[in-house]
Amino acid sequence: MIVGVDIGGTYTDVVAYDGSEFKHVSTIESKKITKEFIEEVTRKADAVGIGIAAWIKGNKIVKAPNLKIVPELDFEKYFIENDANCFAFYSSKILNAKNLLAITVGTGIGTGIVIDGKIYRGSGLAGEIGHTFAFHRRVCSCGKVGHLEAIFGGKYIDTRFLLKSGKIYKTLGFKYFCKAIAFSVMLLDPEFVVIGGRVGGRLNEKLIEEEVKKFTAEEFEFKVVCIQDDLAVAKGAALLATSKTHRRG
């Protein structure tokens, strides 16, 4: 049995994977996560993958802007990866895509990149469009000013209300969200742009694609897909825990 854990900015999800099917084990608030909880839900597992809303470099968490509590995690015992990278890997498998850009929108905005079927990490921190400049003066939770996340992340605005009412597509945050995707598309030329997360997975993929294509050259061909699966990160973490080719170093 493989266990996948997604420690997000607001919720933590746990799934079990038997090699063919995923089973939802539990969902709790991330502020309640402890080392003991992780040990309890993973004690019978043959392997454990943990996706966490944090920046990871050199097998070390260097920043976690949207986590109130960062649980003690054993990098030797568990496979630990940035949550958006887990989502990107899971998306690449279900879409059978070798090259994609994946973005999660929930408490914050995360980004994962898959190139030639493998997660691209750069020097460790690749894929943080949520922390690119979006021309405003609001302070982001990372400490910098003007980041995209601070005008389109659920930590800062009521994204769920805006999504339900449809007003989210009229916000400045949505415009800059689509511009950030467009810049990334022009840089990476992916087959797919995949959007997930408890907010992102419920966005209108057609409206996103139309807006993004306003800022990309017509020669770039890509498809926007929104995946409404709140367990996708945990599932990706479980799959990564079994894959030796995605180990760091």
N, C-alpha and C positions, 0 to 999 in steps of 0.2 A: 504494500500500500504506500502510495506517495501522498504527502500532505502539502497543500499549497496555502500560504497565508498572505493576505493583502492587508498591510497596515497603512491605511489611508489617513488623510487629515482629519476626518470625522468618524469613519467607521472602519472596523477591521473584520474581514471576511475570511473564513476558513473552509477549504474544500478537501475532499479525499478523492484520490484517483487510483483506479484499479488496473489501469492500462487500456481500458476501453470506455469507461464512463466516469463522469464526475458526480460527486455527491456533496451537497451543501451540508457542512457540519455546524457552523454557527456564524452569527454576526453580532458584534458588540461594539460599543463606543470605544474609539481608540484611546481615549483618556483613561480607560480602565485597564489597558494592556499592561501586563507585568511579565517578567522573566518566567515566573511560575506558570502563568497562563500558557505561554508558548510551549513550555516543557510538557504541560498536561495534554494539550491538543495534539502534540507530535510524538508522544512517548511510544506509540505502537507503530510508528511509521518506519518504512525501510529507507526513505529519503525524504528530505524536507526542503521546500523552496519557499523563500520569504521575499515578497515584494514590498518595499517600504517607500513612503513618500519622503525620500531623502537623497542628498547628493552623495555618491559613493566614489571614493578614489583610493586606489591602493589598498583594497579590503578594509576601508575605514570610512565610517560615516563622517563627512566633514561639515554638513549643514542639513538641517531639517526644518525649514522655515514654518511649515504648517502643522507640525506635531508639537503638542503641549508636553508630551512625555515621549522620550526616545528610549524604548526598552533595551536592556542589555542583550545583545545578540552575539552569538558565537559563530564567527566566519569559518571556523574549522569544522564545526558540526553541521551547519546549515549552508545551503546555497542562498546567498542574499544578493538581491538585485534591486535597482531602482524600479519603482512600480510601473512607470510608463514603459520601461524596457520590457517588462513582463507582458504588458498589454500588447506591445508591438510584436513580440514573438508569438503570442497566442493568435493574434490577427493574421500574421503571415502563414500560420498553419491552416487556419480555417478558410483563408482566401486563396491558399496555394500560391502565394506571391513571394518572389525573391527580393523585391525592392519596394519598400513602403515607408511612409511617414505616418506615425501614430501619435495621436494627441488625446490626452485625458483631460476632461473638464469637470471639476467637482469643487472641493474646497479650494484647490489651486488649479494650476494648469501644468501638466507634465507632458514631456515629449520623448518618444522612443523612435529609433531609426533602425531599420533592417536593410542591409546591403548584401546582395548575393546570399541571402538566406541566413545571414548572421547579424547579431546585434552589433551596431557600431557605437563605440563608447568614446572614440577619440583618445584623449589622455585620461579619460575616466568620466568626464562630466558632459559629454556631447548631448545636445538635444534639450535645451532649456529655453524655448521660445516664450514661455510664460514670463521670463525675466529679461525680455528685450524691451526697448524703449517704445512707449506708446503715446508720447507727447501730452503728458499731464503731470501734475505736481503731487499726486498722492504718494505717500510712503508705502512701499511694499513690505511684506513681512520679512523679506531677506535683508532689509535695511536700506535698500537703494530707493531712488525716487523715479516715478514715471513708468514703472513696469506694466506690461500687459495684464499680468495676473491681478494687479490691484484695481483694474476696472472691469475684469470679466471673470474673476474667480468668486466662488460662492462664499468665501470668507469675507468679502468686501461688499458684495451686492446680493440682493435677494434673487438669485438666478432662477430658483424654482418658480417663484411667482411670475417673474418676467417670461419664463418659458411657457408656463400654463396660459398666460394671457396673450402670448405671441409678441409682446413688446420687446422681447430680447433681441429681435432682428432689427430693431430701430435704434439700438443703443450704440454709443461710440465704441464701447468695448467690442461689440460684434464686428464692427467695421475694421478695427485694428487686428482683431483675431484673424479675420480673413486675409488681411494684408500680410500678416506674419506667416500664414500658411503659404501665400503666394510667393513670398521671398524664398521660403524653404523649398517649394516646388521647383523654382528656377535654379536653385543650388543643387538639389539632389536628383531631380527628374524621376520621381517614384512612379510605380504603376498605380498605387493606391494612396489616398490620404484617408486614414481610418480614424474616426472620432469615437471616443468612449468615455466612460465615467458616468456618475449618477446624473450629471447634467448633460454632458456632451453626447452620450449615447441616445439622448432623446431629442437632439436637435434635428432640424430638417436638412437632410443631406443635399437635396436639390438646391435649396436656397444658398447653402454654403458653397456648393460647386459653382453656381452662377456668380456669386460675389467674388470668389477667388479668381475665376477666369477673367474678371475685369482687369486684373493686374498681372496676368501671365501671358506670355507669347503664345499664339495659337498653335505653334508647333509642338508645345508640350501637351502630351496626352496623358491624362490621369483620371481616375474615378474617385469620388468622395463616397465613403461608406460609413454610416453611423451604426455602431453595434450596441444595442440596448441589452447589455448583459453585465449586471453589477458584480458578477463573480469572475469576469474575464481576467483581471489581474491575478487573482488567486490561482486560476486555472493555468495561466502562463507561467507562474512561479513553479507550479507542480511539474509542468512539462520541462522547464529549464533544469529542475533538480535532477532529471534523468539524463541530461545532455552534457557529456564531457566536453564537447566542442565549444561550449559557451563559457567555459571557466576562464577567469581572468589570469593573466600572467603567462 
